[in-house]
Amino acid sequence: MRLLALFTLLVLSLASEELRIKAENFTGDQAKGISVFEGDVNIIKGSDELNATKVTVYTDENQKPTKFVAEGDASFYIVTDDGSIYTGKAQKAIYMPNEKEYHFYKQVRLRQINEKKEIIGDEVVLKSLEGKAYAKGAKSEPVIMIFDIEEKK
C-alpha cells in the first residue's frame, strides 16, 4: 500500500502534466525517495517520451521528482521550453527536472529535429534553460557533429 501511495504522490506532484510510467516491475522506498521501474520501461509526460530497460526516479521530501536515471538502450523524444525538438538514444540518460538538464552517456546519438543538427559522442550534456550543449568523444572515437546546410543557388 505504501508503494501505491508513493507512486500516486509521484504522479500527482508533477505540475499540470500527467506522468505515465509503464514497466514490467516496480519497487519503491518512500523513506529514501527512490522508485525503480524495470523491464520495457516507457515514460510519457506531455509530449516527452523515454524508453529504457530500467529507470530510477529520485524524489525530494515533498515527493517531487529531482532526478530520473534511465539505463539500458535508452531512447527519447524531448520538446524543450523553447520549442526545440530532440530525439535520440544512449546507454544511460539522466534528467534533472529542476534544472531542465539532460546528461547522456555511452553511444550517444542526439538529433535536434527542427534545426537538423546531430551530435554523436560518448557523453553529451544538454542544458535546455541555457540553450547550451556539451559533448565528449570516447578515447577511440571523436565527437561528430552533423549539420544540414542549405546552399543558396
Backbone bond lengths (Angstrom), bond angles and torsions (degrees), N, CA, C in turn:
res aa  C-N    CA-C-N  psi(-1)  N-CA   C-N-CA  omega(-1)  CA-C   N-CA-C  phi
1 M - - - 1.441 - - 1.526 111.15 -
2 R 1.346 116.74 -37.83 1.460 120.16 177.53 1.520 111.36 -61.97
3 L 1.331 116.53 -39.51 1.458 120.15 179.35 1.517 110.64 -63.00
4 L 1.304 116.67 -40.92 1.458 120.48 177.89 1.518 110.40 -63.96
5 A 1.330 117.12 -40.67 1.470 120.89 178.33 1.520 110.79 -63.95
6 L 1.329 117.27 -42.89 1.467 121.16 178.11 1.518 110.65 -61.24
7 F 1.308 116.56 -46.59 1.454 120.83 -179.53 1.533 111.04 -62.71
8 T 1.328 116.73 -42.20 1.466 120.85 178.95 1.524 110.47 -62.92
9 L 1.329 117.66 -44.14 1.461 120.74 177.90 1.518 111.17 -63.00
10 L 1.321 116.45 -39.42 1.458 121.06 178.06 1.523 110.66 -59.07
11 V 1.298 116.86 -46.69 1.462 121.28 -179.38 1.525 111.14 -66.57
12 L 1.325 117.82 -43.95 1.466 121.46 -176.99 1.519 113.31 -72.59
13 S 1.320 117.70 -23.01 1.458 119.98 -175.29 1.523 113.38 -78.26
14 L 1.291 118.48 -7.57 1.453 120.91 -176.22 1.520 111.91 -92.30
15 A 1.289 116.27 81.64 1.471 125.14 175.12 1.510 111.96 31.72
16 S 1.321 116.30 -134.80 1.458 119.75 -174.56 1.521 112.65 -95.66
17 E 1.324 117.92 -12.34 1.455 119.57 -179.67 1.523 110.41 -91.09
18 E 1.306 114.64 138.97 1.462 120.67 178.09 1.521 109.85 -75.37
19 L 1.313 116.00 138.64 1.456 122.84 172.94 1.512 106.41 -106.28
20 R 1.329 116.90 120.29 1.462 120.94 -178.86 1.521 108.51 -117.35
21 I 1.332 115.50 123.22 1.462 121.25 -179.52 1.516 108.66 -121.59
22 K 1.342 115.38 125.33 1.468 121.49 173.91 1.518 107.61 -116.80
23 A 1.332 116.23 137.27 1.459 121.08 178.63 1.522 108.68 -160.27
24 E 1.319 115.69 162.87 1.456 120.22 177.39 1.529 111.03 -75.28
25 N 1.354 117.07 -32.94 1.461 121.01 -177.59 1.524 110.88 -137.95
26 F 1.325 116.52 148.96 1.457 122.96 177.72 1.520 109.77 -139.61
27 T 1.344 116.53 133.39 1.460 122.02 170.33 1.524 107.07 -136.01
28 G 1.314 116.34 147.28 1.456 119.59 -178.91 1.506 111.75 -146.48
29 D 1.319 114.74 153.27 1.453 122.05 176.18 1.525 106.68 -133.95
30 Q 1.328 116.55 99.95 1.459 121.96 -175.71 1.526 111.48 -62.57
31 A 1.316 117.81 -38.48 1.464 121.46 -179.20 1.528 111.59 -62.99
32 K 1.321 116.62 -37.86 1.469 121.13 179.11 1.520 112.25 -88.58
33 G 1.325 117.43 -13.71 1.457 120.43 -179.09 1.515 112.87 71.08
34 I 1.330 116.69 39.69 1.466 121.13 -177.55 1.527 109.58 -128.88
35 S 1.324 116.16 129.20 1.462 122.57 173.21 1.518 107.27 -124.62
36 V 1.338 117.00 131.58 1.457 121.80 -177.89 1.523 109.04 -119.73
37 F 1.324 115.52 125.75 1.460 123.10 177.83 1.518 107.14 -114.71
38 E 1.353 117.03 130.09 1.462 120.38 -177.68 1.515 111.36 -133.11
39 G 1.322 115.09 149.03 1.453 122.38 175.76 1.516 113.30 85.43
40 D 1.319 116.27 104.27 1.476 122.12 178.59 1.523 111.88 46.28
41 V 1.327 116.08 54.48 1.458 121.30 -177.94 1.531 109.79 -74.70
42 N 1.318 115.24 133.52 1.466 122.79 177.22 1.516 107.33 -132.61
43 I 1.335 115.99 121.98 1.463 121.34 179.55 1.521 108.22 -120.85
44 I 1.334 115.93 130.33 1.458 121.22 177.33 1.530 107.93 -128.26
45 K 1.326 115.71 129.52 1.467 122.31 174.36 1.522 106.35 -139.73
46 G 1.315 115.88 112.12 1.464 119.12 -175.65 1.513 109.71 61.78
47 S 1.326 116.82 -125.43 1.465 120.31 178.72 1.529 111.78 -95.64
48 D 1.339 117.98 -1.36 1.460 121.67 179.48 1.528 110.66 -84.32
49 E 1.334 114.85 145.92 1.464 120.02 178.22 1.517 109.26 -142.08
50 L 1.340 116.01 141.26 1.454 123.43 177.87 1.515 108.26 -135.35
51 N 1.322 115.93 133.47 1.467 122.62 176.29 1.524 107.64 -126.79
52 A 1.331 117.06 138.97 1.457 120.89 179.29 1.517 109.63 -164.73
53 T 1.315 115.71 170.94 1.453 121.76 176.20 1.529 110.36 -74.64
54 K 1.348 115.72 -37.89 1.467 121.08 -178.00 1.526 109.09 -145.41
55 V 1.327 116.96 137.17 1.462 121.71 174.78 1.523 108.58 -132.03
56 T 1.329 115.83 128.06 1.456 122.40 175.40 1.519 107.64 -108.82
57 V 1.338 116.24 128.26 1.461 121.93 179.91 1.525 107.68 -111.41
58 Y 1.340 115.92 125.10 1.461 122.33 177.92 1.523 108.44 -103.80
59 T 1.341 116.46 136.20 1.459 120.69 -179.56 1.532 110.22 -124.46
60 D 1.342 115.46 157.23 1.459 120.61 177.33 1.530 110.16 -87.69
61 E 1.328 116.37 -172.70 1.471 120.66 -177.58 1.525 113.01 -64.55
62 N 1.329 117.57 -18.40 1.469 121.95 177.08 1.529 112.14 -95.94
63 Q 1.314 116.99 11.47 1.466 124.28 179.65 1.530 112.75 67.14
64 K 1.343 117.68 21.85 1.463 121.25 176.92 1.527 108.49 -92.14
65 P 1.318 118.42 133.08 1.466 121.16 179.64 1.530 111.68 -61.80
66 T 1.327 115.32 132.80 1.461 121.44 177.41 1.518 112.22 -113.13
67 K 1.348 116.07 -20.53 1.460 119.03 -179.05 1.526 109.69 -160.69
68 F 1.340 114.83 138.79 1.459 122.53 173.57 1.530 106.40 -117.72
69 V 1.325 117.48 129.54 1.462 121.83 177.75 1.522 108.11 -121.53
70 A 1.334 116.09 112.96 1.465 122.41 179.69 1.522 108.48 -104.43
71 E 1.328 115.81 133.10 1.463 120.37 -178.18 1.514 110.35 -131.99
72 G 1.313 115.66 143.60 1.457 121.58 175.61 1.513 113.34 84.61
73 D 1.324 116.43 99.34 1.472 122.72 176.76 1.527 112.22 49.29
74 A 1.319 116.05 51.52 1.458 120.54 178.88 1.534 109.93 -73.16
75 S 1.318 116.06 133.61 1.461 121.51 172.47 1.524 106.74 -129.65
76 F 1.332 115.81 151.79 1.456 118.25 -171.57 1.518 112.03 -152.42
77 Y 1.330 113.99 157.87 1.454 124.91 173.72 1.518 105.23 -137.31
78 I 1.339 117.17 118.55 1.457 122.27 -172.61 1.520 109.82 -128.28
79 V 1.332 116.57 134.35 1.461 121.87 171.11 1.527 106.42 -117.74
80 T 1.332 116.81 116.46 1.463 120.62 -178.42 1.530 110.86 -82.86
81 D 1.332 115.89 169.01 1.464 121.42 -178.62 1.524 112.93 -58.81
82 D 1.336 116.92 -29.41 1.464 119.40 -179.59 1.536 112.59 -86.58
83 G 1.333 117.03 5.28 1.459 121.05 176.71 1.518 115.06 90.49
84 S 1.338 117.92 1.88 1.462 120.29 176.65 1.525 109.18 -69.86
85 I 1.320 116.26 139.78 1.468 121.76 -178.95 1.522 108.82 -115.94
86 Y 1.328 115.41 123.94 1.460 122.00 179.96 1.521 109.64 -120.82
87 T 1.311 114.54 145.26 1.456 121.46 172.12 1.519 106.91 -139.93
88 G 1.320 116.57 157.13 1.452 117.33 179.26 1.505 113.56 167.25
89 K 1.340 113.02 -165.47 1.456 119.92 -179.59 1.520 109.38 -151.91
90 A 1.318 115.36 158.39 1.459 123.23 177.90 1.524 107.03 -164.19
91 Q 1.306 116.73 165.52 1.458 119.75 175.60 1.522 111.93 -81.20
92 K 1.349 115.60 -23.54 1.465 120.27 177.65 1.522 107.75 -146.09
93 A 1.338 116.06 136.58 1.465 121.43 178.15 1.521 108.41 -135.15
94 I 1.336 116.10 134.44 1.458 121.54 177.84 1.527 107.59 -123.23
95 Y 1.330 115.51 131.23 1.463 120.73 177.46 1.517 108.82 -123.24
96 M 1.333 116.29 129.08 1.458 122.25 176.82 1.528 107.41 -113.36
97 P 1.347 117.52 101.13 1.467 121.04 -172.95 1.529 114.85 -62.85
98 N 1.322 118.72 -33.70 1.460 120.08 -179.83 1.527 111.67 -64.31
99 E 1.322 116.96 -36.60 1.461 122.40 179.80 1.523 112.25 -94.21
100 K 1.340 116.61 -10.12 1.467 123.19 -173.52 1.531 109.83 50.21
101 E 1.336 113.05 52.54 1.456 121.46 -175.21 1.526 109.73 -123.86
102 Y 1.327 115.76 136.91 1.458 122.82 -178.41 1.527 108.76 -119.55
103 H 1.341 116.29 136.05 1.462 122.06 175.14 1.526 106.75 -124.61
104 F 1.329 116.25 128.12 1.463 121.74 -179.37 1.528 108.52 -121.11
105 Y 1.349 116.44 138.52 1.457 121.17 -175.94 1.531 111.35 -132.99
106 K 1.302 114.80 145.44 1.466 125.88 173.67 1.526 113.42 61.64
107 Q 1.307 114.34 118.62 1.472 122.24 177.72 1.531 111.32 52.93
108 V 1.327 115.09 49.67 1.464 121.41 -176.50 1.520 110.47 -82.54
109 R 1.302 114.73 135.18 1.466 122.46 173.53 1.522 105.48 -136.91
110 L 1.330 116.58 105.76 1.457 122.85 -176.39 1.526 108.59 -116.98
111 R 1.334 116.17 121.62 1.468 121.35 -179.78 1.521 109.54 -114.17
112 Q 1.327 115.80 131.97 1.456 120.43 171.76 1.524 105.58 -98.10
113 I 1.318 115.78 103.34 1.461 122.93 -170.73 1.523 112.55 -62.12
114 N 1.325 118.07 -51.32 1.461 119.83 -173.60 1.531 113.32 -74.00
115 E 1.320 119.58 -11.74 1.467 122.45 175.98 1.525 111.72 -110.79
116 K 1.316 117.25 -2.77 1.459 123.43 -179.19 1.529 112.12 52.59
117 K 1.351 114.62 51.03 1.462 121.99 176.84 1.521 108.01 -120.52
118 E 1.340 115.14 153.04 1.462 119.69 179.17 1.520 109.33 -144.40
119 I 1.338 115.79 139.91 1.461 122.19 174.95 1.516 107.55 -122.56
120 I 1.328 115.38 129.93 1.458 121.92 176.07 1.519 106.40 -121.49
121 G 1.333 117.30 126.65 1.454 120.39 -178.29 1.511 111.49 -169.86
122 D 1.320 114.52 -171.04 1.455 120.06 -179.24 1.529 111.40 -99.56
123 E 1.339 116.14 -20.81 1.464 121.05 176.99 1.526 107.86 -149.47
124 V 1.326 116.04 125.77 1.461 121.52 178.95 1.521 108.23 -132.86
125 V 1.329 116.14 132.82 1.465 122.06 177.88 1.523 107.05 -118.31
126 L 1.327 115.55 129.94 1.458 122.39 178.45 1.525 107.69 -119.14
127 K 1.331 115.91 114.22 1.471 121.83 178.16 1.516 106.96 -103.97
128 S 1.327 116.60 93.68 1.461 120.04 -171.37 1.528 113.46 -69.65
129 L 1.329 119.40 -30.00 1.469 120.77 177.73 1.528 111.40 -66.78
130 E 1.330 115.50 -35.40 1.462 120.63 -179.10 1.525 112.43 -91.46
131 G 1.318 117.24 -12.99 1.462 120.32 -176.53 1.515 112.39 68.24
132 K 1.347 116.81 34.51 1.463 121.30 -176.97 1.522 110.65 -122.22
133 A 1.324 114.91 153.38 1.461 121.60 175.11 1.523 108.68 -138.70
134 Y 1.325 116.05 146.88 1.451 122.84 177.89 1.522 107.71 -132.15
135 A 1.334 116.37 147.14 1.464 119.02 -179.91 1.522 110.62 -143.63
136 K 1.342 115.40 147.99 1.460 123.04 173.93 1.514 107.80 -130.12
137 G 1.314 115.52 145.44 1.454 120.06 174.66 1.515 110.03 -91.62
138 A 1.315 115.34 169.33 1.463 120.67 174.09 1.524 107.53 -79.32
139 K 1.329 117.12 170.52 1.470 120.34 -179.58 1.530 111.88 -56.80
140 S 1.323 116.20 -39.06 1.462 119.31 -176.81 1.532 113.15 -99.27
141 E 1.319 117.82 -4.78 1.464 121.21 -177.79 1.526 110.92 -131.79
142 P 1.328 117.19 129.15 1.465 119.43 177.14 1.528 111.31 -78.00
143 V 1.319 116.10 169.76 1.460 121.33 170.98 1.527 107.02 -72.65
144 I 1.304 116.70 139.21 1.467 121.43 177.38 1.527 107.94 -119.13
145 M 1.319 116.05 127.53 1.465 122.44 176.08 1.526 107.18 -114.04
146 I 1.306 115.75 131.94 1.462 120.99 179.60 1.525 107.78 -122.85
147 F 1.328 115.99 126.82 1.464 121.95 179.29 1.511 108.66 -122.08
148 D 1.297 117.26 144.14 1.458 122.25 173.54 1.527 106.57 -99.25
149 I 1.331 117.15 107.44 1.452 121.71 -176.02 1.535 108.71 -106.75
150 E 1.298 114.28 122.50 1.454 119.51 177.68 1.519 109.06 -86.95
151 E 1.307 115.17 127.24 1.468 120.14 178.95 1.503 109.39 -95.90
152 K 1.330 115.88 138.82 1.448 120.77 177.12 1.515 109.43 -83.02
153 K 1.317 115.62 139.02 1.465 119.28 -177.70 1.494 110.75 -100.74
